[in-house]
Amino acid sequence: MAAEDLPSQFDVVILGTGNVDIIISNLQCFCKIMLNTNSLMYSRGALVDLLIKSNVSRYAEFKNIGRILTCRNGKVEQVPCSRADVFASKQLTVVEKRMLMKFLTFCLDFEQHPEEYQDYTEKPFREFLKNKKLTENLQDFILHSIAMVTQQTLMEEGLKATQHFLRCLGRYGNTPFLFPLYGLGEIPQCFCRMCAVFGGIYCLRHSVQCLVVDKASNKVKAVIDTRGQKISCSHFVVEDSYIRDEQRQSTAYRQISRAVLITDRSVLPSDSDQQISLVTIPPLESSAPAVRMVELCSSSMTCMPGTYLVHLTCSSSGTAQEDLAPVVSELFHVSTIPGEETSVGAEERSKPAVLWVMYFNMRDTSALDSSSYSLPSNVHVCTGPDGSLGSDCSIKLAESVFHHILPDEEFCPPAPNPEDIIYDGDGPQAEGPGFDESVNTEAEEEGAAHEKSPSTEPAEMDSVADTTPSSEE
């Protein structure tokens, strides 16, 4: 839509780039651009549940994360996380396999056995693992690659993280994770498409210049866009990065260190070169952060054939290059001189070559709340990307903002199938029974007891590439 054709009145104006903003845009909205992140999707996480419930999953395809890897003593190896993986593993002794299976079985319903952990409620998860007589090998697997927590994480949080990981196994594949084809940017676009079906308007490369605030009510009445048009609105939703510093309270932001690489092959070659891998890298030094790496193959539609797209993320203790360059050097061959590859040793030749690399830091605003800002009462601030692997924080925030705007409405209700939607002058309506359809009320009520409506009963996502979802228990 051309800028001069924009209406002058909206219910909600949204200025933002992330998942939270776009999920909220199932309202009528006005938005800027999309943002891609390096997260994954837990198969039983809040995002997948929302995609199924809202029928938004129809707009995307997904690929399984084929492997969970770890790096120990400079060697990349596969983490056994399912029962089949544990018993097939050559990295574990028979005794370790039994110990690991016993502990994972306990984690599935640990709430039923409080006597096992009640003395460790205020102690680190690592200390609890030691008490269970697990070997250092198993402790590293559980802490960094299954629970994916830090050395300082408390016992209960570590058990819950392990339990969540285990409950996500087997729903769509052998690991707990999914990844959307073409990248995480597809998820915001899915919600954009759903919003557009119901009249939402998106303006790319079009931003908000200033707000018109009523001093008496301390509410935003309108926004002025960069072309000078005044657009009235009842609510304004904005992503944190658009807020000026003088409108923030004194807040210490956490920082995330990121690196993005293009490489020529996988860190752990296998028979199939089309696997997406999640790699967990324990701290190389006691003061260094743990690093999470996602390696994407070309079948994920994020990079060219013959290359891999690699994302590395960790909490910042310095600049991104200071935090992540040692890990990159440990796992990859980084050439700074043309033709250097011919003179490197056998060890370096065995590593994937880095074709391109970029380091950068990002601000993590996920811990902020509305009290951190001096803004009108109908301005709702969304956080940007954070360092977590899943999207649960984004979903919770989107639902919270939605209910502030529409307290009596259901959050992301199931959308009707496209063929059931007809339009009149006022907006979309569900199509009623045709001329030749039965209108016998009793018969319809009887049939309703035996048949569920596809527009109201969430269905499983059926577009997971290279896998058939297992049936629900």
C-alpha positions in Angstrom: 0.0 0.0 0.0 1.3 3.4 -0.9 2.0 5.8 1.9 -0.5 8.4 0.7 -3.2 5.7 0.7 -2.8 4.9 4.5 -5.9 5.4 6.6 -5.7 8.0 9.3 -7.1 5.9 12.1 -5.9 2.6 13.5 -6.7 0.6 16.7 -3.1 -0.2 17.4 0.2 1.1 15.8 3.2 -1.2 16.2 6.8 -0.1 15.6 9.1 -3.1 15.9 11.1 -5.9 14.4 10.8 -9.0 16.5 8.7 -12.0 17.3 6.8 -10.2 20.2 5.7 -7.3 18.0 4.6 -9.5 15.1 2.6 -11.9 17.3 0.8 -9.0 18.8 0.0 -7.9 15.2 -2.8 -10.4 15.1 -4.5 -7.2 16.0 -4.9 -4.6 13.3 -1.4 -3.1 13.0 1.3 -1.0 11.3 4.8 -2.4 11.3 8.3 -1.9 10.0 10.6 -4.8 9.3 11.3 -8.4 10.3 14.1 -9.7 12.4 15.9 -13.0 12.2 17.5 -14.6 15.3 19.5 -17.6 16.1 17.0 -19.4 18.4 15.5 -22.8 17.9 12.0 -24.1 18.6 11.3 -26.6 21.4 8.8 -29.2 20.0 6.7 -28.8 23.1 7.6 -25.2 23.7 5.3 -22.1 23.8 6.0 -21.1 20.2 5.1 -24.5 18.7 2.0 -24.7 20.8 1.0 -21.2 19.7 1.6 -22.0 16.0 -0.6 -25.1 16.3 -3.4 -23.4 18.3 -3.6 -20.4 16.0 -3.3 -22.4 12.7 -0.4 -20.1 11.8 1.8 -23.2 11.2 0.2 -23.6 7.8 2.3 -20.8 6.5 5.7 -22.4 7.2 7.7 -25.7 6.8 10.0 -27.0 9.4 13.1 -29.2 9.6 14.3 -31.3 12.5 17.5 -30.5 14.3 19.3 -33.8 13.5 22.1 -33.8 16.1 23.1 -32.3 19.4 26.9 -32.1 19.7 29.4 -31.0 22.2 33.0 -30.0 22.2 35.3 -31.5 24.8 39.1 -31.4 24.8 39.0 -29.9 21.3 37.0 -32.8 19.9 33.4 -32.6 18.6 31.2 -35.5 19.5 27.5 -36.4 19.5 25.6 -36.1 22.8 23.4 -39.2 23.6 20.1 -37.8 24.8 17.4 -40.3 23.8 17.2 -43.9 25.1 18.3 -45.2 21.7 21.2 -42.8 21.6 22.4 -43.7 25.1 22.5 -47.5 24.4 24.1 -47.0 21.0 26.8 -44.5 22.2 30.4 -45.6 22.0 31.5 -42.6 24.2 30.0 -44.1 27.4 30.9 -47.2 29.3 28.2 -49.7 30.3 28.2 -48.3 33.8 27.8 -44.7 32.6 24.9 -45.7 30.3 23.1 -47.2 33.3 23.8 -44.2 35.5 22.6 -41.8 32.8 19.4 -43.7 32.1 18.6 -43.9 35.8 19.1 -40.1 36.3 17.1 -39.1 33.2 14.3 -41.4 34.2 14.3 -39.7 37.6 14.2 -36.2 36.0 11.0 -37.0 34.1 8.9 -37.1 37.3 11.3 -35.7 39.9 8.5 -33.8 41.6 7.2 -37.2 42.9 10.5 -37.8 44.7 11.2 -34.8 46.9 13.3 -36.8 49.3 15.9 -37.1 46.5 16.7 -33.4 46.2 15.2 -31.5 49.2 18.7 -31.0 50.7 19.9 -29.2 47.6 17.1 -26.7 46.9 19.5 -23.7 47.4 22.6 -25.4 45.9 23.9 -25.4 42.4 22.7 -28.1 40.0 26.3 -29.2 39.4 26.6 -30.0 43.1 23.5 -32.1 42.9 24.9 -34.0 39.9 28.1 -34.8 41.9 26.0 -36.1 44.8 24.3 -38.5 42.4 27.8 -40.0 41.8 27.7 -39.1 38.1 31.0 -39.1 36.3 32.6 -35.8 35.0 31.7 -37.0 31.5 28.0 -37.4 32.4 27.9 -34.2 34.4 29.2 -32.2 31.4 26.6 -33.8 29.0 23.7 -33.1 31.4 24.8 -29.6 32.5 25.8 -28.1 29.1 24.0 -30.2 26.4 20.7 -31.4 28.0 19.8 -28.9 30.7 21.9 -26.2 28.9 22.4 -24.3 32.1 25.4 -22.7 33.8 27.6 -23.8 36.7 25.7 -21.3 39.0 22.2 -22.5 38.1 20.3 -23.7 41.1 19.3 -27.4 41.4 15.5 -27.0 40.8 16.0 -24.9 37.7 18.4 -27.5 36.4 16.0 -30.3 37.0 13.1 -28.4 35.3 15.3 -27.7 32.3 16.3 -31.3 32.0 12.7 -32.4 32.3 11.6 -30.0 29.6 14.3 -31.3 27.3 13.3 -34.9 27.8 9.6 -34.2 27.3 10.3 -32.6 24.0 12.1 -35.6 22.6 10.3 -37.8 20.1 7.5 -35.4 19.2 8.8 -34.6 15.7 12.2 -36.4 15.7 15.1 -37.7 17.7 15.9 -34.3 19.2 13.7 -31.8 21.0 14.1 -29.0 18.4 12.7 -27.7 15.1 13.9 -25.1 12.7 11.7 -23.3 10.1 12.9 -23.5 6.5 14.4 -20.1 5.4 15.2 -19.2 9.0 13.6 -17.8 12.1 12.5 -14.7 10.2 9.7 -16.9 8.7 8.0 -17.1 12.1 7.2 -13.3 12.3 6.2 -13.4 8.6 3.7 -16.2 9.3 2.0 -14.0 11.9 2.1 -11.1 9.4 0.3 -13.2 6.8 -2.4 -14.1 9.3 -2.8 -10.5 10.4 -3.0 -9.3 6.8 -5.8 -11.8 6.1 -7.9 -9.9 8.7 -7.0 -6.4 7.5 -3.6 -5.6 9.1 -1.5 -3.1 7.1 2.3 -3.3 6.9 4.5 -0.5 5.7 8.1 -1.5 5.0 10.8 1.2 5.2 8.3 3.5 6.9 8.8 4.5 10.5 7.3 6.8 13.2 8.8 10.2 13.7 7.1 11.3 16.9 4.0 10.8 19.2 1.1 13.1 19.9 0.4 12.8 23.7 -2.6 14.1 25.6 -1.2 15.6 28.8 -4.4 15.4 30.7 -4.8 11.6 30.3 -1.1 10.8 29.7 -2.0 8.7 26.6 -0.8 8.7 23.0 -3.6 10.0 20.7 -1.7 9.7 17.4 1.7 9.2 15.8 3.4 11.3 13.1 5.2 9.2 10.5 8.4 10.1 8.7 6.3 11.5 5.8 4.4 13.8 8.1 1.1 12.0 8.1 -0.8 12.0 11.4 -2.3 8.6 12.3 -4.7 8.4 15.3 -4.5 5.3 17.5 -5.7 3.9 20.8 -2.5 2.0 21.6 1.1 2.2 20.5 3.4 -0.9 20.7 7.2 -0.3 20.2 10.3 -2.4 20.4 12.9 -1.3 23.1 15.6 -0.2 20.6 13.3 2.7 19.4 13.1 4.2 22.9 15.3 7.2 23.6 17.7 7.0 26.5 16.1 9.9 28.3 12.8 7.9 28.4 14.5 4.9 30.2 15.1 4.7 33.9 18.7 3.9 35.0 18.9 0.4 33.8 21.9 -1.9 33.4 21.5 -3.9 30.2 22.9 -7.4 29.8 24.9 -7.9 26.6 25.0 -10.9 24.2 28.0 -11.7 22.1 27.3 -13.0 18.6 29.3 -14.4 15.7 28.0 -15.4 12.3 30.2 -17.6 10.0 30.0 -19.1 6.6 32.0 -22.3 6.4 32.8 -25.0 3.8 31.8 -28.1 5.8 30.4 -29.4 9.0 32.3 -29.5 12.3 31.4 -33.2 12.5 31.1 -34.7 9.0 28.7 -37.6 8.6 27.1 -39.7 5.9 24.5 -37.0 5.4 25.8 -33.4 4.8 22.2 -32.0 5.2 21.8 -32.0 9.0 21.2 -29.1 11.3 23.3 -29.4 14.4 23.1 -27.7 17.8 26.6 -27.6 19.4 27.2 -26.8 23.1 30.7 -25.6 24.0 31.6 -25.6 27.7 33.8 -22.7 28.9 37.3 -22.9 27.6 38.5 -21.2 30.7 36.9 -20.8 34.2 36.1 -17.1 33.6 34.8 -17.6 30.0 31.1 -18.1 29.2 29.6 -21.3 27.7 28.9 -20.9 24.0 26.0 -22.2 22.0 26.4 -22.9 18.3 23.8 -23.6 15.6 25.1 -25.0 12.4 22.7 -24.8 9.4 23.0 -26.8 6.2 21.9 -25.7 2.8 18.6 -27.7 3.0 17.5 -25.3 5.7 17.3 -22.8 2.8 19.6 -20.3 4.7 22.8 -20.7 2.8 24.2 -21.8 -0.6 24.8 -25.5 -1.5 28.2 -26.6 -0.3 28.3 -24.1 2.6 27.1 -24.0 6.2 25.7 -21.0 8.1 27.0 -21.0 11.7 25.6 -18.9 14.6 27.5 -18.6 17.9 26.0 -17.0 21.0 27.1 -16.4 24.6 26.6 -14.0 27.4 29.1 -11.1 27.0 32.1 -10.8 29.3 33.9 -8.6 26.8 33.5 -7.7 23.1 32.0 -10.4 20.8 35.4 -11.0 19.2 37.1 -11.4 22.6 34.4 -13.8 23.8 34.0 -15.9 20.6 37.2 -15.8 18.6 38.9 -18.4 20.8 36.0 -20.8 20.1 36.1 -20.1 16.4 39.9 -20.8 16.4 39.3 -24.0 18.3 36.7 -25.4 15.9 37.5 -23.8 12.5 40.4 -22.9 10.3 40.5 -19.1 9.9 42.7 -18.0 7.0 43.9 -14.4 7.0 46.4 -14.7 4.1 45.4 -15.8 0.6 46.8 -19.2 -0.3 47.7 -20.0 3.3 45.6 -23.2 3.1 48.4 -24.9 1.1 50.9 -24.6 4.0 48.8 -25.4 7.0 49.2 -28.6 9.0 47.0 -31.7 8.9 45.2 -30.7 12.0 44.1 -27.4 10.5 43.2 -29.0 7.2 40.8 -31.3 9.1 38.8 -28.3 10.4 36.1 -26.5 8.4 37.4 -23.4 6.7 35.8 -20.0 7.5 34.8 -18.3 4.3 33.4 -15.2 6.1 32.9 -14.1 9.7 31.3 -11.3 11.5 31.3 -10.5 15.3 28.9 -8.1 17.0 27.3 -7.5 20.4 23.6 -7.1 21.1 21.7 -5.7 24.0 19.5 -8.2 25.9 16.4 -6.5 27.2 14.4 -9.6 28.2 14.7 -8.8 31.9 13.2 -5.3 31.7 9.6 -4.5 32.6 7.2 -1.6 32.1 8.5 0.2 35.2 11.8 0.7 33.4 10.4 3.4 31.1 8.9 6.9 31.5 6.2 6.6 28.8 2.4 7.3 28.4 0.2 4.6 29.8 -1.0 3.3 26.5 2.5 2.7 25.1 3.6 -0.9 25.4 7.3 -1.8 25.1 8.4 -5.1 23.7 11.8 -6.6 24.3 14.2 -7.4 21.5 16.2 -10.6 21.0 17.7 -12.4 24.0 20.2 -15.1 24.6 17.8 -17.9 25.4 17.5 -20.9 23.1 13.7 -21.0 22.9 11.0 -18.3 22.6 9.0 -18.7 25.8 9.8 -15.2 27.0 8.6 -13.7 23.8 5.3 -15.6 23.8 4.6 -14.6 27.5 5.3 -10.9 26.8 3.2 -10.9 23.6 0.3 -12.4 25.5 0.7 -9.9 28.4 0.7 -6.9 26.0 -2.3 -8.4 24.1 -4.4 -8.7 27.2 -3.5 -5.1 28.3 -4.9 -4.0 25.0 -7.8 -6.4 24.7 -8.4 -7.8 28.2 -11.6 -9.7 27.3 -10.3 -11.4 24.1 -8.7 -14.8 23.6 -5.0 -14.6 22.7 -4.4 -15.9 19.2 -7.6 -18.0 18.8 -7.7 -20.7 16.0 -8.1 -19.0 12.7 -10.7 -20.3 10.2 -9.5 -22.1 7.1 -9.1 -19.7 4.1 -11.8 -21.5 2.2 -14.3 -20.8 5.0 -13.7 -17.0 4.8 -15.9 -14.7 2.7 -15.8 -10.9 2.6 -18.6 -8.3 2.7 -18.4 -4.6 3.0 -17.6 -4.7 6.8 -14.9 -7.4 7.0 -14.3 -11.2 7.0 -17.1 -13.6 8.0 -17.3 -17.3 8.3 -19.2 -18.8 5.4 -22.7 -20.1 6.4 -24.4 -23.3 5.1 -25.1 -23.5 1.4 -28.5 -23.7 -0.3 -28.4 -27.5 -0.6 -26.9 -28.2 2.9 -29.1 -29.6 5.6 -30.3 -27.2 8.2 -31.7 -29.8 10.6 -30.5 -28.5 14.0 -31.0 -31.8 15.8 -28.9 -33.7 13.1 -26.2 -31.1 13.4 -26.0 -31.4 17.2 -25.9 -35.1 16.9 -23.1 -34.9 14.4 -21.2 -32.5 16.5 -20.7 -35.2 19.1 -18.9 -37.3 16.6 -17.0 -34.8 14.5 -14.7 -31.9 15.5 -14.6 -28.7 13.6 -11.2 -28.2 11.9 -11.4 -24.5 12.5 -11.5 -24.8 16.3 -9.5 -27.9 17.1 -5.7 -27.3 16.9 -4.0 -29.8 14.6 -0.4 -31.0 14.8 2.0 -29.3 12.5 2.2 -31.6 9.5 4.9 -29.8 7.5 8.1 -31.0 9.2 10.6 -31.8 6.6 12.2 -35.3 6.5 10.2 -36.6 9.4 6.7 -37.9 10.3 5.5 -36.5 13.7 4.9 -39.1 16.3 1.4 -39.5 17.7 0.6 -37.7 20.9 0.1 -39.7 24.1 
